[in-house]
Amino acid sequence: MSGSSVAFRVQPSGPLRGELRVPGDKSISHRSVMLGALADGLTEVEGFLQGEDCLATRKAFEAMGVVCEDTSPTGMRIHGVGLHGLRAPAAALDLGNSGTSMRLMSGLLAGQAFDSTLTGDASLSRRPMRRITEPLGRMGARIESTEAGTAPLTVRGGLVLHGASFDLTVASAQVKSALLLAGLYAQGMTVVNEPGISRDHTERMLASFGVEVPVSGLRCQLAGGQRLTATAIQVPADLSSAAFPIVAALIAQGSDVLLPGVGVNPSRAGVLKILEMMGAQLSLLNVRAAGAEPIADLHVIAGPLQGVDVPSALVPLAIDEFPALLVAAAVAKGTTRITGAAELRVKESDRIAAMARGLEAVGVQVEEAEDGITVHGGGVRGGVVDSLGDHRIAMSFAALGAVAADGIEIRDVANVQTSFPGFIDAMSGLGLNIEQLP
């Protein structure tokens, strides 16, 4: 799929039934390449997400001299070059649509001996980067951006980094991770204190590579100079991607779907807690470990949902899943309110505005606020929605199409490939009436 002309058409569907293994976790796939590249030895990865975002990370490290071999459709062997083995790339590193790549690599590259430039597509080039460049600057990094604080970013090498203590004003896994990765190259201790819980994939994976990252409550720290030892990584199925078939199955009457091996890390399982508050019949079966990460088989049965006021403490634990949650809210009985979610305005699109316009276009009453949205649940008529090139907006409205009386056409959906390659085939396999329009 390529180009803004690509569209989905979803017609009312019957029950969704069957088993679906959703693609590998995007956050963990990114980190497996980054840390595997810096490790000593061969890192074996299984379940790697072959989506455009994660492939952009892989290509960037290959451009810096790291050899990555495919061992299976989702398997990869990374020939680590060690903490100081990366080589200067011959050209700017194009990270496409991936904010995770740009923010985490800014920290990692700040400790190299060479200069590097990070670029991205139009969407990524609008996203705020000062939240990364300013705290890294306190460690001695020098990162040049546009006047607006956006990409392209030029990361200057050959500088001495110093550990520092940071009190973040917003819980952010990307900021925390960038600081910890820079901390590997810094003299002394890097300490990050957060005001709330954020995803802890970086801390877990660093530990699996043998790096000591003591965590106490909302505080983590890392001593500079630690080396990484290659390991084996099993990437769980992505909970963020699972959110779309979960919601589709919850709202399409008579549905019964099993999603095996999904990551259920507590630092990002807010979507499951919120759906359970709404009355979802959602069971976690066979809870087990995949390396450093907990996984489970998710069993979803359709049933009535009730609108809720989403607790503020759960907002950062479900920030990427709110488009899917708003679809559930559109079908639920009563009103759902989300506040404290201003971060949604600086994702791949302004997700508050994009979801508000899209829901209005299909007949749902909403009220938009600066830091959230109120959705009045009930019937969904259908219509035409512009996803604004945002993969999560596109897939959310595809799920909603299952119950839209007149069906939904979703435009500008090419970026679904960044996180869920094979989305149409996967959802069709469960019974969703979805097609790609020429």
C-alpha positions as CSV (number, residue, x, y, z in Angstrom):
1,M,0.0,0.0,0.0
2,S,1.3,3.4,-0.8
3,G,0.0,6.9,-1.4
4,S,-2.7,8.9,0.3
5,S,-5.3,7.6,-2.3
6,V,-5.4,4.2,-0.6
7,A,-8.7,3.6,1.2
8,F,-10.6,0.9,3.1
9,R,-14.3,0.1,2.8
10,V,-15.9,-1.8,5.7
11,Q,-19.5,-3.0,5.5
12,P,-21.6,-4.3,8.4
13,S,-20.3,-7.7,9.4
14,G,-21.7,-10.7,11.2
15,P,-20.0,-12.2,14.2
16,L,-16.2,-12.2,14.2
17,R,-14.9,-15.7,15.1
18,G,-11.6,-17.6,15.2
19,E,-8.0,-17.1,16.3
20,L,-5.7,-14.3,15.2
21,R,-2.0,-13.9,16.0
22,V,-1.5,-10.2,15.7
23,P,2.0,-8.9,14.6
24,G,4.9,-8.5,17.0
25,D,5.1,-5.6,19.5
26,K,6.3,-2.5,17.8
27,S,8.0,-0.9,20.9
28,I,9.9,-4.1,21.7
29,S,10.9,-4.7,18.1
30,H,12.5,-1.3,17.9
31,R,14.4,-1.8,21.1
32,S,15.6,-5.3,20.1
33,V,17.4,-3.8,17.1
34,M,18.9,-0.9,19.0
35,L,20.1,-2.9,22.0
36,G,21.1,-5.9,19.9
37,A,23.3,-3.6,17.7
38,L,25.1,-2.2,20.8
39,A,25.6,-5.7,22.4
40,D,28.7,-7.9,22.2
41,G,27.8,-11.0,20.3
42,L,24.8,-12.4,18.3
43,T,21.3,-11.5,19.4
44,E,18.5,-13.7,18.1
45,V,15.1,-12.1,17.8
46,E,11.8,-14.0,17.1
47,G,8.5,-12.3,16.5
48,F,10.0,-9.1,15.1
49,L,7.4,-6.8,13.6
50,Q,8.1,-6.5,9.8
51,G,6.3,-3.1,9.7
52,E,7.7,0.0,8.1
53,D,8.5,1.8,11.4
54,C,10.6,-1.1,12.7
55,L,12.2,-1.7,9.4
56,A,13.3,2.0,9.4
57,T,15.1,1.4,12.6
58,R,16.8,-1.7,11.2
59,K,17.9,0.1,8.1
60,A,19.3,3.0,10.2
61,F,21.5,0.6,12.1
62,E,22.5,-1.3,9.0
63,A,23.6,2.1,7.6
64,M,25.9,2.4,10.7
65,G,27.6,-1.0,10.0
66,V,25.3,-3.4,11.9
67,V,24.6,-6.7,10.1
68,C,21.0,-8.0,10.5
69,E,20.1,-11.3,8.9
70,D,16.6,-12.7,8.4
71,T,16.3,-16.2,9.9
72,S,12.5,-16.7,9.4
73,P,9.6,-14.5,8.4
74,T,9.7,-12.8,11.8
75,G,13.1,-14.0,13.0
76,M,16.3,-12.0,12.8
77,R,20.0,-12.4,13.9
78,I,21.7,-9.1,14.9
79,H,25.5,-9.1,14.8
80,G,26.2,-6.7,17.7
81,V,29.1,-4.3,17.3
82,G,29.5,-3.4,20.9
83,L,28.9,-0.1,22.8
84,H,31.4,1.9,20.6
85,G,31.3,-0.1,17.4
86,L,28.8,1.9,15.3
87,R,30.2,3.7,12.2
88,A,29.3,7.1,10.8
89,P,26.4,6.7,8.2
90,A,27.1,7.9,4.7
91,A,23.8,9.9,4.6
92,A,21.0,11.1,6.7
93,L,19.0,8.3,8.5
94,D,15.4,8.4,7.2
95,L,13.1,7.1,10.0
96,G,9.9,7.4,8.0
97,N,6.9,7.8,10.3
98,S,8.6,6.5,13.5
99,G,8.7,8.8,16.4
100,T,10.0,6.0,18.6
101,S,13.0,5.6,16.4
102,M,13.8,9.3,16.3
103,R,13.5,10.0,20.0
104,L,15.3,6.9,21.3
105,M,18.1,7.1,18.7
106,S,18.7,10.8,19.6
107,G,19.8,9.6,23.0
108,L,21.8,6.7,21.7
109,L,23.5,8.7,19.0
110,A,24.4,11.6,21.3
111,G,27.1,9.3,22.7
112,Q,28.8,8.4,19.4
113,A,32.1,9.7,18.1
114,F,30.4,10.8,14.8
115,D,27.8,13.3,13.7
116,S,24.5,12.0,12.4
117,T,21.3,13.5,11.0
118,L,17.8,12.0,11.5
119,T,15.0,12.8,9.1
120,G,11.4,11.5,8.6
121,D,8.2,11.9,6.6
122,A,6.0,15.0,6.8
123,S,4.1,13.7,9.8
124,L,7.2,12.9,11.8
125,S,8.8,16.2,10.8
126,R,5.9,18.0,12.6
127,R,6.2,16.2,15.9
128,P,7.8,17.9,18.9
129,M,11.4,16.9,19.6
130,R,12.4,19.5,22.3
131,R,11.1,17.1,24.9
132,I,14.1,15.0,23.9
133,T,16.7,17.5,22.8
134,E,16.5,19.8,25.8
135,P,17.0,17.1,28.6
136,L,19.7,15.5,26.5
137,G,21.4,18.9,26.3
138,R,21.6,18.9,30.1
139,M,23.8,15.8,29.8
140,G,26.2,17.6,27.3
141,A,24.6,16.4,24.1
142,R,24.3,18.8,21.2
143,I,21.3,18.2,18.9
144,E,20.3,20.8,16.3
145,S,16.7,21.0,15.1
146,T,14.5,23.5,13.2
147,E,13.5,26.7,14.9
148,A,10.2,25.0,15.7
149,G,12.1,22.2,17.6
150,T,11.3,19.6,14.9
151,A,13.2,17.3,12.6
152,P,15.5,17.1,10.8
153,L,17.8,16.6,13.9
154,T,21.6,16.8,13.6
155,V,23.2,14.9,16.5
156,R,26.8,16.0,17.1
157,G,29.3,13.4,18.1
158,G,32.6,13.4,19.9
159,L,31.2,15.1,23.0
160,V,31.6,14.0,26.7
161,L,28.2,13.2,28.3
162,H,27.6,13.4,32.0
163,G,25.0,11.6,34.0
164,A,22.2,13.8,35.4
165,S,19.0,13.5,37.5
166,F,15.7,14.3,35.8
167,D,12.3,15.0,37.2
168,L,10.0,14.6,34.2
169,T,6.8,16.7,34.2
170,V,5.0,14.1,32.0
171,A,5.4,10.3,32.2
172,S,6.9,9.4,28.9
173,A,8.6,6.1,27.9
174,Q,10.3,7.8,24.9
175,V,11.9,10.5,27.0
176,K,12.9,8.1,29.7
177,S,14.3,5.7,27.2
178,A,16.3,8.4,25.3
179,L,17.9,9.5,28.6
180,L,18.8,5.9,29.6
181,L,20.3,5.1,26.2
182,A,22.4,8.3,26.4
183,G,23.2,7.3,30.0
184,L,25.0,4.2,28.7
185,Y,27.6,6.6,27.3
186,A,27.6,9.1,30.1
187,Q,30.1,9.5,33.0
188,G,28.4,8.8,36.3
189,M,24.8,8.0,37.1
190,T,21.7,8.9,35.0
191,V,18.5,9.1,37.1
192,V,14.9,9.5,35.8
193,N,12.0,10.3,38.1
194,E,8.5,10.2,36.5
195,P,5.2,11.6,37.8
196,G,3.4,8.4,36.9
197,I,3.8,5.0,35.3
198,S,5.1,4.8,31.7
199,R,6.0,1.8,29.6
200,D,9.1,0.0,31.0
201,H,10.1,-2.0,28.0
202,T,13.5,-0.3,27.8
203,E,14.4,-1.1,31.5
204,R,13.3,-4.7,31.1
205,M,15.3,-5.2,27.9
206,L,18.4,-3.5,29.2
207,A,18.3,-5.9,32.1
208,S,18.0,-8.9,29.8
209,F,21.2,-7.7,28.1
210,G,22.9,-7.6,31.4
211,V,22.7,-3.9,32.2
212,E,21.9,-3.0,35.8
213,V,18.9,-0.6,35.8
214,P,17.7,-0.4,39.4
215,V,14.0,0.6,39.6
216,S,12.3,1.9,42.7
217,G,8.7,3.0,42.2
218,L,8.7,5.7,39.6
219,R,12.5,6.1,39.7
220,C,15.1,4.3,37.6
221,Q,18.8,4.8,37.3
222,L,21.7,3.6,35.2
223,A,25.4,3.9,35.6
224,G,27.3,4.8,32.5
225,G,29.8,2.6,30.7
226,Q,28.0,-0.8,31.2
227,R,28.4,-3.2,28.3
228,L,25.6,-5.2,26.8
229,T,25.8,-9.0,26.3
230,A,23.9,-10.5,23.4
231,T,20.8,-12.5,24.3
232,A,17.6,-14.1,22.8
233,I,14.5,-12.0,22.5
234,Q,11.0,-13.3,22.0
235,V,8.8,-10.4,20.9
236,P,5.2,-10.7,22.1
237,A,2.2,-10.0,19.9
238,D,1.5,-6.2,20.1
239,L,-1.3,-5.2,22.5
240,S,-1.8,-1.9,20.7
241,S,-2.4,-3.8,17.4
242,A,-4.6,-6.3,19.3
243,A,-6.8,-3.5,20.4
244,F,-8.5,-3.3,17.0
245,P,-9.7,-6.9,16.7
246,I,-10.5,-6.8,20.5
247,V,-12.9,-3.8,20.0
248,A,-14.3,-5.2,16.8
249,A,-15.1,-8.5,18.5
250,L,-16.6,-6.7,21.5
251,I,-19.1,-4.7,19.5
252,A,-20.0,-7.2,16.7
253,Q,-22.9,-9.2,18.2
254,G,-22.1,-12.9,18.6
255,S,-18.4,-12.6,18.2
256,D,-15.9,-15.0,19.9
257,V,-12.2,-14.4,19.2
258,L,-8.9,-15.7,20.6
259,L,-5.7,-13.6,20.3
260,P,-2.7,-15.8,21.4
261,G,0.6,-14.6,22.9
262,V,-0.3,-10.9,23.4
263,G,2.0,-8.8,25.6
264,V,0.2,-7.8,28.8
265,N,3.0,-5.7,30.4
266,P,1.2,-3.9,33.3
267,S,2.8,-0.5,32.3
268,R,0.7,-0.5,29.1
269,A,-2.3,-2.7,29.9
270,G,-4.6,0.3,30.6
271,V,-6.7,-0.5,27.5
272,L,-7.7,-3.8,29.0
273,K,-8.6,-2.2,32.4
274,I,-10.7,0.5,30.7
275,L,-12.6,-2.0,28.5
276,E,-13.2,-4.2,31.6
277,M,-14.6,-1.1,33.3
278,M,-17.0,-0.7,30.3
279,G,-18.2,-4.3,30.9
280,A,-16.1,-6.1,28.3
281,Q,-16.1,-9.9,28.4
282,L,-12.3,-10.2,28.2
283,S,-10.3,-13.0,29.7
284,L,-6.5,-13.4,30.0
285,L,-5.7,-17.1,29.6
286,N,-2.4,-18.9,30.1
287,V,-0.5,-15.9,31.5
288,R,3.2,-16.6,31.1
289,A,6.6,-15.0,30.4
290,A,8.2,-14.4,27.0
291,G,11.7,-13.5,28.2
292,A,11.4,-10.3,30.2
293,E,7.8,-9.6,29.2
294,P,4.5,-11.1,30.5
295,I,2.1,-12.5,27.8
296,A,-1.3,-14.1,27.7
297,D,-3.9,-15.4,25.3
298,L,-6.8,-12.9,25.1
299,H,-10.3,-14.4,24.8
300,V,-12.9,-11.8,23.7
301,I,-16.7,-12.4,23.6
302,A,-19.1,-9.7,22.3
303,G,-21.5,-8.1,24.8
304,P,-23.0,-4.8,25.8
305,L,-20.6,-2.0,26.8
306,Q,-21.3,0.9,29.2
307,G,-19.8,4.4,28.9
308,V,-17.3,5.4,31.7
309,D,-15.3,8.3,33.0
310,V,-11.7,7.1,32.3
311,P,-9.6,7.5,35.5
312,S,-6.7,9.8,34.9
313,A,-4.2,7.3,36.3
314,L,-5.1,4.9,33.4
315,V,-4.6,7.5,30.6
316,P,-0.8,7.2,30.2
317,L,-1.2,3.4,30.3
318,A,-3.5,3.4,27.3
319,I,-2.3,6.5,25.3
320,D,-1.8,4.6,22.0
321,E,-5.1,2.7,22.3
322,F,-7.4,5.6,22.7
323,P,-8.6,5.7,19.1
324,A,-9.8,2.1,19.6
325,L,-11.3,2.9,23.0
326,L,-13.2,5.8,21.4
327,V,-14.7,3.3,18.9
328,A,-15.9,1.2,21.9
329,A,-17.3,4.3,23.5
330,A,-19.2,5.1,20.3
331,V,-21.1,1.9,20.6
332,A,-21.4,1.8,24.3
333,K,-24.6,2.8,26.2
334,G,-24.2,6.2,27.8
335,T,-21.3,8.7,27.8
336,T,-17.6,8.2,28.0
337,R,-15.3,11.0,29.1
338,I,-11.5,11.2,28.7
339,T,-9.4,14.0,30.2
340,G,-5.7,14.5,30.8
341,A,-4.9,13.2,27.4
342,A,-3.3,16.2,25.7
343,E,-0.5,14.0,24.5
344,L,-2.9,12.6,21.9
345,R,-2.6,15.9,20.1
346,V,1.0,15.3,19.2
347,K,0.9,11.7,17.9
348,E,1.1,10.7,14.2
349,S,-1.9,13.1,13.9
350,D,-3.8,15.2,16.4
351,R,-5.8,12.1,17.5
352,I,-8.3,14.0,19.6
353,A,-9.3,16.2,16.6
354,A,-9.0,13.3,14.1
355,M,-11.3,11.0,16.1
356,A,-13.8,13.8,16.9
357,R,-14.1,14.6,13.2
358,G,-14.3,11.0,12.2
359,L,-16.9,10.0,14.8
360,E,-19.0,13.0,13.8
361,A,-18.8,12.0,10.2
362,V,-20.3,8.6,11.0
363,G,-23.1,10.0,13.1
364,V,-21.7,9.9,16.6
365,Q,-22.1,12.9,18.9
366,V,-18.9,14.1,20.5
367,E,-17.5,17.1,22.4
368,E,-13.8,17.9,22.0
369,A,-11.7,19.4,24.8
370,E,-8.1,20.6,24.8
371,D,-7.0,17.6,26.7
372,G,-9.7,15.0,25.9
373,I,-13.0,14.1,24.4
374,T,-16.5,13.2,25.4
375,V,-18.4,10.5,23.4
376,H,-22.1,10.0,23.6
377,G,-22.6,6.3,22.7
378,G,-25.4,4.7,20.7
379,G,-25.9,3.8,17.0
380,V,-23.4,4.4,14.3
381,R,-24.7,5.4,10.9
382,G,-21.6,5.3,8.7
383,G,-20.0,7.6,6.2
384,V,-16.6,8.7,5.0
385,V,-13.6,9.2,7.4
386,D,-10.2,10.8,6.7
387,S,-7.6,9.0,8.8
388,L,-5.1,11.8,8.1
389,G,-2.5,9.1,7.4
390,D,-2.6,7.9,11.0
391,H,-2.5,4.1,11.2
392,R,-4.3,3.9,14.5
393,I,-7.2,6.1,13.3
394,A,-7.6,4.0,10.2
395,M,-7.7,0.7,12.0
396,S,-10.1,2.0,14.7
397,F,-12.7,3.1,12.1
398,A,-12.2,-0.2,10.3
399,A,-13.3,-1.9,13.6
400,L,-16.2,0.5,13.9
401,G,-17.3,-0.4,10.4
402,A,-18.4,-3.8,11.6
403,V,-21.5,-2.3,13.2
404,A,-22.0,0.9,11.0
405,A,-25.4,0.6,9.3
406,D,-24.2,2.2,6.1
407,G,-20.6,1.0,6.3
408,I,-17.5,3.2,6.6
409,E,-15.0,4.3,4.0
410,I,-11.7,5.2,5.5
411,R,-9.3,7.3,3.4
412,D,-5.5,7.8,3.5
413,V,-4.7,4.4,5.1
414,A,-1.3,3.5,3.6
415,N,0.4,3.9,7.0
416,V,-1.4,0.9,8.4
417,Q,1.7,-0.9,7.0
418,T,3.8,0.8,9.7
419,S,2.4,-1.3,12.5
420,F,0.0,-4.0,11.2
421,P,1.1,-5.5,7.8
422,G,-1.5,-7.8,6.5
423,F,-4.3,-6.0,8.4
424,I,-7.0,-6.6,5.8
425,D,-6.3,-10.4,5.5
426,A,-6.1,-10.7,9.3
427,M,-9.4,-9.0,9.9
428,S,-11.1,-10.7,6.9
429,G,-10.0,-14.0,8.4
430,L,-12.1,-13.3,11.5
431,G,-15.1,-12.3,9.4
432,L,-14.8,-8.5,9.0
433,N,-16.3,-7.4,5.7
434,I,-13.3,-5.2,4.7
435,E,-11.7,-4.4,1.3
436,Q,-9.1,-2.1,0.0
437,L,-10.4,0.3,-2.6
438,P,-8.3,0.8,-5.8
